[in-house]
C-alpha cells in the first residue's frame, strides 16, 4: 500500500513537472524579445522532476504553442487590415464628385439649366470649334439653354441680359456672340419655345461684306417640330445648333464681316481663303501683303506647289506698285524663286504702269471700266485652269478682267515640288480705259 501511494505521488510530481515545463517553454518562446534580457545568458534552469522530458516532445510542444500564437496574430492583423480598407472606402465615397474631362468645354461655353441636354457630341463640338474660333479670332461663343425668361419681357431681352450679367466677350471690347434657347420639359423630352442669336461687344460692327447669321440652318435644328421627340433627339438638336453656330460665325468672319479692330487676318494668321471651283480657284485676301517679309510668310504657310495660288499672290503684289514699286518688286522676287526680276523686266513694268495705275486692280472681282476698276472688298480673284498643255517643267494658268475680251496667260516654271513665276507679261498688256478716261463712255 505504501509502495502504491509512493508511486502515485511520483506520478503526480512528474505530471506537474511536465506542465511546468510546457508553461515555462511557452513563456520563454513568447517573451524572447523582451524577457530574454532578464535571464542571464548562460544561466541554467533546473526542473525538479525525477524523469527528463525527451527533447523531441519538448520541441513539438514549443512548436504547437508558437503556431497557435502566430495564428492569433495573423487573424488580428487581417481584422485590422479589413477595418482600414473599409475606412478608406468610406472616405472615398464621402468625397464630392469632381467634374470629369468629358464636360470640360461644354461646362466652359454652354449653360444648360435643364441639366440633361449636354452630350459627348456637344463636348466634341465645343472643344474642336468653339475653343478654336475663340482662340483664332478673339470672338467669344456661348450658348444658354434656359427654362424661363426670368424678369425679361422676351427672348431678345433675356439674351442681352445673360450676355451682360455673365460677362461674356473676349478682349477689352467684350466681342462675342451667344445663342439663347428657351425650352420647357414635357413627357418625351424638352419642347423648344424660342431662340435668339445675339451679338455683343462695345465696338461690335457688322459690315456689308458678311451676312450676319449664326443660325444658318435653324429649320433643321431649332424648330418646335424637331424638339420634344425624345431626350436623345433633343441632345442631337442642341449639338447640331452648336455646330451650325460655329460654322456660321466663322464664315461670317472669313467673309470680312467684322472690322479689323476686332480681327486682323494678316496679324492673326488667317490672311486669305482658297475656294476650289470647277474652272480654277477663288482666292480671297482679307488684307493684301505689303512687303517681301509678308509675302514670304504667305508662301511659307501655304506653300508654292499650286501654280494658281502663286498667280494669285503675284496679282496681290502688283496692287502694291502704286504705293511702293520697290516693295512690289521685292514681293515678286519671292515668287520668282531662284531667278529674281531683271532690270529690263522692272523697266517694262514701270512703262506699263506709268499711265495705267488702275491695271493692277483690274483682275480682281467687281472691277470694271464703269467703276474705275474698283474691286469689291475683300480683295477676291479667280485664277483659271488653262486648258492648253504646257511643256514639261512648266504650268499654265490664266486670269480674266472686264477690261478685255480674252483671258491672259501666266506661265510658271517648276523646280522640285514648287511653281515659280516665269512669264507674266500678258497680265501687263493694255485694257479698256476706265470710264473717267474714255470719252465714249
C-alpha positions as CSV (number, residue, x, y, z in Angstrom):
1,X,0.0,0.0,0.0
2,X,2.8,2.3,0.9
3,X,4.5,1.5,-2.3
4,X,1.4,2.3,-4.4
5,X,0.9,5.6,-2.6
6,X,4.5,6.4,-3.2
7,X,4.1,5.7,-6.9
8,X,1.0,7.9,-7.1
9,X,2.9,10.8,-5.5
10,X,5.8,10.3,-8.1
11,X,3.3,10.3,-11.0
12,X,1.6,13.5,-9.8
13,X,5.0,15.1,-9.4
14,X,6.0,14.1,-12.9
15,X,2.8,15.4,-14.4
16,X,3.3,18.7,-12.5
17,X,6.8,18.9,-13.8
18,X,5.7,18.3,-17.4
19,X,3.0,21.1,-17.1
20,X,5.6,23.4,-15.6
21,X,8.0,22.6,-18.4
22,X,5.4,23.4,-21.1
23,X,4.4,26.7,-19.4
24,X,8.0,27.7,-19.0
25,X,8.8,26.9,-22.5
26,X,5.9,28.8,-23.9
27,X,6.8,31.8,-21.8
28,X,10.5,31.6,-22.9
29,X,9.4,31.4,-26.6
30,X,6.8,34.2,-26.5
31,X,8.9,36.5,-24.4
32,X,12.2,36.0,-26.3
33,X,12.2,39.7,-27.5
34,X,11.5,41.2,-24.1
35,X,12.2,38.7,-21.3
36,X,15.5,37.4,-22.7
37,X,17.4,40.3,-21.2
38,X,16.1,39.4,-17.7
39,X,17.6,35.9,-17.8
40,X,21.4,35.6,-17.7
41,X,22.7,34.3,-21.0
42,X,24.3,31.2,-19.5
43,X,22.1,30.6,-16.5
44,X,20.8,27.0,-16.3
45,X,17.2,26.3,-15.3
46,X,16.7,23.2,-13.2
47,X,13.3,21.5,-13.2
48,X,12.5,19.4,-10.1
49,X,11.5,16.2,-11.8
50,X,12.8,12.7,-11.5
51,X,12.4,12.0,-15.2
52,X,13.5,14.3,-18.0
53,X,11.1,15.0,-20.9
54,X,12.6,13.8,-24.2
55,X,13.9,16.6,-26.4
56,X,11.5,15.7,-29.3
57,X,8.4,16.0,-27.2
58,X,9.6,19.4,-25.8
59,X,10.3,20.7,-29.4
60,X,6.8,19.6,-30.5
61,X,5.1,21.3,-27.6
62,X,7.0,24.5,-28.2
63,X,6.2,24.4,-32.0
64,X,2.5,23.9,-31.2
65,X,2.5,26.9,-28.9
66,X,4.2,29.1,-31.5
67,X,1.8,28.1,-34.2
68,X,-1.2,28.9,-32.0
69,X,0.3,32.4,-31.3
70,X,1.1,33.0,-34.9
71,X,-2.4,32.1,-36.0
72,X,-3.9,34.5,-33.4
73,X,-1.6,37.3,-34.6
74,X,-2.4,36.7,-38.3
75,X,-6.1,36.8,-37.5
76,X,-5.7,40.1,-35.6
77,X,-3.7,41.6,-38.5
78,X,-6.3,40.6,-41.0
79,X,-9.1,42.1,-39.0
80,X,-7.2,45.4,-38.7
81,X,-6.5,45.4,-42.5
82,X,-10.2,44.8,-43.3
83,X,-11.1,47.7,-41.0
84,X,-8.6,50.0,-42.7
85,X,-9.9,49.1,-46.2
86,X,-13.5,49.8,-45.2
87,X,-12.4,53.1,-43.7
88,X,-10.6,54.1,-46.9
89,X,-13.6,53.2,-49.0
90,X,-15.9,55.3,-46.8
91,X,-13.6,58.3,-47.2
92,X,-13.6,57.9,-51.0
93,X,-17.4,57.8,-51.1
94,X,-17.7,60.8,-48.9
95,X,-15.5,62.9,-51.1
96,X,-17.5,65.2,-53.5
97,X,-17.6,64.0,-57.2
98,X,-15.3,66.1,-59.3
99,X,-16.3,67.2,-62.9
100,X,-14.8,64.8,-65.5
101,X,-12.9,65.8,-68.5
102,X,-15.8,64.8,-70.7
103,X,-17.6,68.1,-69.9
104,X,-14.6,70.5,-69.7
105,X,-15.6,72.6,-72.8
106,X,-19.3,72.3,-72.5
107,X,-19.1,73.5,-68.9
108,X,-17.0,76.4,-70.1
109,X,-19.0,77.6,-73.0
110,X,-22.5,76.2,-72.6
111,X,-25.0,76.7,-69.8
112,X,-27.8,74.1,-69.5
113,X,-30.5,74.9,-66.9
114,X,-32.2,71.6,-67.6
115,X,-29.0,69.7,-66.6
116,X,-29.9,67.0,-69.2
117,X,-29.0,68.2,-72.7
118,X,-25.2,68.0,-72.7
119,X,-23.7,65.1,-74.6
120,X,-20.4,63.7,-75.8
121,X,-21.2,65.0,-79.3
122,X,-21.7,68.5,-77.9
123,X,-18.5,68.3,-75.9
124,X,-16.6,67.4,-79.1
125,X,-18.1,70.3,-81.0
126,X,-17.3,72.7,-78.2
127,X,-13.7,71.5,-77.9
128,X,-13.0,71.4,-81.6
129,X,-14.9,74.5,-82.8
130,X,-15.8,76.9,-80.0
131,X,-12.3,76.8,-78.4
132,X,-10.5,77.2,-81.8
133,X,-12.7,80.1,-83.0
134,X,-12.3,82.0,-79.8
135,X,-8.6,81.5,-79.8
136,X,-8.2,82.3,-83.5
137,X,-10.5,85.4,-83.9
138,X,-10.9,86.8,-80.4
139,X,-14.7,86.5,-80.6
140,X,-16.4,84.7,-77.7
141,X,-19.0,82.0,-78.3
142,X,-21.7,81.0,-75.7
143,X,-24.9,79.0,-75.6
144,X,-27.5,79.4,-72.8
145,X,-30.3,76.9,-72.5
146,X,-32.9,78.4,-70.2
147,X,-36.3,77.2,-68.8
148,X,-37.8,80.6,-68.2
149,X,-37.3,84.3,-69.1
150,X,-36.9,85.5,-65.5
151,X,-37.6,89.2,-65.4
152,X,-37.0,89.6,-69.2
153,X,-40.0,90.5,-71.3
154,X,-38.9,88.4,-74.3
155,X,-36.1,86.1,-75.5
156,X,-34.1,89.0,-77.0
157,X,-34.0,90.9,-73.7
158,X,-33.1,87.6,-71.9
159,X,-30.2,87.1,-74.3
160,X,-28.9,90.6,-73.8
161,X,-29.3,90.3,-70.1
162,X,-27.4,87.0,-69.9
163,X,-24.6,88.4,-72.0
164,X,-24.0,91.3,-69.7
165,X,-24.7,89.6,-66.4
166,X,-22.3,86.6,-67.1
167,X,-19.6,88.9,-68.5
168,X,-19.4,87.2,-71.9
169,X,-17.0,88.6,-74.5
170,X,-13.3,88.5,-75.5
171,X,-10.7,91.2,-75.1
172,X,-11.4,94.7,-73.7
173,X,-14.2,95.2,-76.2
174,X,-16.0,92.1,-75.0
175,X,-16.7,90.9,-78.5
176,X,-18.7,87.8,-78.8
177,X,-21.9,86.0,-79.9
178,X,-24.4,84.0,-77.9
179,X,-27.3,81.7,-78.7
180,X,-30.1,81.7,-76.1
181,X,-32.6,78.8,-76.3
182,X,-35.8,78.7,-74.3
183,X,-37.3,75.2,-73.6
184,X,-39.7,73.5,-71.3
185,X,-39.9,69.9,-70.2
186,X,-42.6,67.5,-71.4
187,X,-43.2,63.8,-71.2
188,X,-40.8,62.9,-74.1
189,X,-38.0,65.4,-73.6
190,X,-37.9,69.2,-74.0
191,X,-40.0,71.4,-76.2
192,X,-38.5,74.4,-77.9
193,X,-40.3,77.7,-77.1
194,X,-38.0,80.2,-78.7
195,X,-34.4,81.1,-79.5
196,X,-32.3,84.2,-80.1
197,X,-28.8,84.7,-81.7
198,X,-27.2,87.8,-80.1
199,X,-24.0,89.8,-80.9
200,X,-22.3,91.7,-78.1
201,X,-19.3,94.0,-77.6
202,X,-18.5,97.6,-77.0
203,X,-17.4,98.2,-80.6
204,X,-19.1,95.4,-82.5
205,X,-19.7,96.4,-86.1
206,X,-21.2,94.4,-88.9
207,X,-20.2,95.3,-92.5
208,X,-21.8,94.8,-95.8
209,X,-19.2,92.2,-96.7
210,X,-20.7,89.5,-94.5
211,X,-24.2,88.1,-93.9
212,X,-24.9,88.1,-90.1
213,X,-26.4,84.7,-89.4
214,X,-25.1,82.2,-86.9
215,X,-28.2,80.1,-87.2
216,X,-28.0,79.3,-90.9
217,X,-29.8,76.0,-90.7
218,X,-32.3,76.8,-88.0
219,X,-35.1,74.9,-89.8
220,X,-33.1,71.7,-89.1
221,X,-32.0,72.3,-85.5
222,X,-34.2,75.0,-84.0
223,X,-37.9,74.4,-84.7
224,X,-40.7,73.2,-82.4
225,X,-41.3,70.2,-84.8
226,X,-37.9,68.6,-84.2
227,X,-37.7,69.1,-80.5
228,X,-39.6,67.1,-77.9
229,X,-39.5,63.7,-79.6
230,X,-37.1,62.2,-77.1
231,X,-34.3,63.3,-74.8
232,X,-31.7,61.8,-77.1
233,X,-33.1,63.6,-80.1
234,X,-33.1,66.9,-78.2
235,X,-29.5,66.4,-77.4
236,X,-28.7,65.9,-81.1
237,X,-30.7,69.1,-81.9
238,X,-28.6,71.1,-79.4
239,X,-25.4,69.7,-80.8
240,X,-26.4,70.4,-84.4
241,X,-27.4,74.0,-83.5
242,X,-24.0,74.5,-81.8
243,X,-22.1,73.3,-84.8
244,X,-24.2,75.4,-87.1
245,X,-23.5,78.4,-84.9
246,X,-19.7,77.8,-85.1
247,X,-19.7,77.4,-88.9
248,X,-21.9,80.4,-89.4
249,X,-19.7,82.7,-87.3
250,X,-16.5,81.6,-88.9
251,X,-17.9,82.0,-92.4
252,X,-19.1,85.5,-91.4
253,X,-15.7,86.4,-90.1
254,X,-13.8,85.0,-93.1
255,X,-16.1,86.9,-95.5
256,X,-14.9,90.2,-93.9
257,X,-18.0,90.6,-91.7
258,X,-16.2,92.3,-88.8
259,X,-13.9,95.2,-88.7
260,X,-10.1,94.8,-88.3
261,X,-10.2,96.3,-84.8
262,X,-11.9,93.0,-83.8
263,X,-9.9,90.7,-86.0
264,X,-7.0,91.5,-88.2
265,X,-6.5,88.5,-90.6
266,X,-2.8,89.1,-91.5
267,X,-1.7,89.7,-87.9
268,X,-3.8,86.8,-86.5
269,X,-2.8,84.2,-89.0
270,X,-5.8,84.0,-91.4
271,X,-4.7,86.2,-94.3
272,X,-6.6,84.5,-97.1
273,X,-9.1,81.9,-98.0
274,X,-8.9,79.5,-101.0
275,X,-12.0,78.0,-102.6
276,X,-11.9,75.4,-105.3
277,X,-14.1,75.9,-108.4
278,X,-14.8,73.7,-111.4
279,X,-12.7,76.0,-113.6
280,X,-10.0,77.0,-111.1
281,X,-9.7,78.6,-107.6
282,X,-11.2,81.7,-106.0
283,X,-8.8,83.4,-103.6
284,X,-10.0,85.9,-101.0
285,X,-7.4,88.3,-99.4
286,X,-8.6,89.8,-96.2
287,X,-5.6,92.1,-96.2
288,X,-3.0,92.3,-99.0
289,X,0.7,91.7,-98.3
290,X,2.7,94.9,-98.2
291,X,6.4,93.7,-98.3
292,X,8.7,90.8,-99.1
293,X,8.5,89.6,-95.5
294,X,4.8,89.2,-95.5
295,X,4.9,87.6,-98.9
296,X,7.5,85.1,-97.6
297,X,5.3,84.3,-94.7
298,X,2.4,83.5,-97.1
299,X,4.5,81.2,-99.2
300,X,5.9,79.5,-96.2
301,X,2.4,78.9,-94.7
302,X,0.5,77.9,-97.9
303,X,3.4,76.5,-100.0
304,X,4.1,77.1,-103.7
305,X,3.0,73.8,-105.1
306,X,-0.2,75.2,-106.6
307,X,0.6,77.4,-109.7
308,X,-2.8,79.0,-109.3
309,X,-2.1,80.3,-105.8
310,X,1.3,81.6,-106.9
311,X,-0.5,83.5,-109.6
312,X,-3.0,85.0,-107.1
313,X,-0.1,86.1,-104.9
314,X,1.5,87.8,-107.9
315,X,-1.6,89.9,-108.6
316,X,-1.7,90.8,-104.9
317,X,1.9,92.0,-105.2
318,X,1.0,94.2,-108.2
319,X,-1.6,96.1,-106.2
320,X,1.3,97.4,-104.1
321,X,3.0,99.1,-107.1
322,X,1.3,102.5,-107.0
323,X,2.3,103.0,-103.3
324,X,5.8,101.3,-103.4
325,X,7.3,99.9,-106.6
326,X,10.3,98.6,-104.6
327,X,8.0,96.6,-102.3
328,X,6.2,95.3,-105.4
329,X,9.5,94.1,-107.0
330,X,10.7,92.5,-103.7
331,X,7.5,90.5,-103.4
332,X,7.7,89.4,-107.0
333,X,11.3,88.2,-106.4
334,X,9.9,85.9,-103.6
335,X,7.6,84.4,-106.2
336,X,10.4,84.2,-108.8
337,X,12.5,81.9,-106.6
338,X,16.0,81.3,-107.9
339,X,15.7,83.9,-110.6
340,X,14.7,87.4,-109.4
341,X,13.5,90.2,-111.7
342,X,16.0,91.7,-114.1
343,X,16.4,95.5,-114.6
344,X,14.8,95.1,-118.0
345,X,11.7,93.5,-116.5
346,X,11.4,96.2,-113.9
347,X,11.7,98.9,-116.6
348,X,9.0,97.2,-118.7
349,X,6.6,97.1,-115.7
350,X,7.3,100.7,-114.9
351,X,6.5,101.7,-118.5
352,X,3.2,99.7,-118.5
353,X,2.0,101.2,-115.2
354,X,3.2,104.8,-115.9
355,X,-0.3,105.8,-117.0
356,X,-2.3,102.8,-116.0
357,X,-2.2,102.6,-112.2
358,X,-5.7,101.0,-112.4
359,X,-4.3,98.0,-114.2
360,X,-3.1,96.0,-111.1
361,X,-6.7,96.2,-109.7
362,X,-8.4,95.2,-112.9
363,X,-8.2,91.4,-112.4
364,X,-10.0,91.4,-109.1
365,X,-13.7,90.6,-108.7
366,X,-16.0,93.6,-109.1
367,X,-13.5,95.7,-111.0
368,X,-14.8,97.1,-114.4
369,X,-14.3,100.1,-116.5
370,X,-17.6,101.7,-115.4
371,X,-16.5,101.8,-111.7
372,X,-12.9,102.9,-112.4
373,X,-11.7,99.3,-111.8
374,X,-12.5,99.5,-108.1
375,X,-12.8,95.9,-106.9
376,X,-15.2,94.5,-104.3
377,X,-14.0,94.1,-100.8
378,X,-12.4,91.9,-99.5
379,X,-10.0,91.5,-102.4
380,X,-11.0,88.4,-104.4
381,X,-9.6,87.0,-107.6
382,X,-10.3,83.9,-109.7
383,X,-7.4,82.1,-111.2
384,X,-8.5,79.8,-114.0
385,X,-7.1,76.5,-115.2
386,X,-5.6,76.8,-118.6
387,X,-6.8,74.0,-121.0
388,X,-3.6,74.1,-123.1
389,X,-0.9,71.5,-122.3
390,X,2.4,73.2,-121.2
391,X,5.9,71.8,-121.9
392,X,7.5,69.6,-119.3
393,X,8.6,71.5,-116.3
394,X,6.1,74.4,-116.8
395,X,2.5,75.1,-115.8
396,X,-0.2,77.4,-117.4
397,X,-2.9,79.4,-115.6
398,X,-4.9,82.3,-116.7
399,X,-6.7,85.4,-115.4
400,X,-9.6,87.5,-116.7
401,X,-10.6,91.1,-116.5
402,X,-13.8,93.0,-117.5
403,X,-11.4,95.3,-119.4
404,X,-10.5,92.6,-122.0
405,X,-12.3,90.0,-124.1
406,X,-9.8,87.2,-123.8
407,X,-8.1,85.6,-120.8
408,X,-4.4,86.4,-120.1
409,X,-2.0,83.5,-119.7
410,X,0.6,83.4,-116.9
411,X,3.4,80.8,-117.1
412,X,5.0,79.1,-114.1
413,X,8.3,77.2,-114.1
414,X,8.6,74.2,-111.8
415,X,11.5,73.3,-109.6
416,X,11.0,70.3,-107.4
417,X,7.5,70.5,-106.0
418,X,7.3,74.3,-106.3
419,X,6.0,76.5,-109.0
420,X,7.7,79.8,-109.6
421,X,6.6,82.9,-111.5
422,X,8.2,82.8,-115.0
423,X,6.3,84.7,-117.8
424,X,3.7,87.2,-116.8
425,X,3.8,90.0,-119.5
426,X,0.2,89.0,-120.6
427,X,-1.1,90.5,-117.3
428,X,0.6,93.8,-118.1
429,X,-1.0,94.3,-121.5
430,X,-3.4,97.2,-122.0
431,X,-7.1,97.0,-121.2
432,X,-10.1,99.2,-121.8
433,X,-9.9,102.7,-120.3
434,X,-11.8,103.4,-117.1
435,X,-15.0,105.5,-117.5
436,X,-13.3,108.7,-116.4
437,X,-10.7,108.4,-119.2
438,X,-12.9,107.1,-122.1
439,X,-14.8,109.8,-123.9
440,X,-17.2,107.1,-125.4
441,X,-18.5,106.0,-122.1
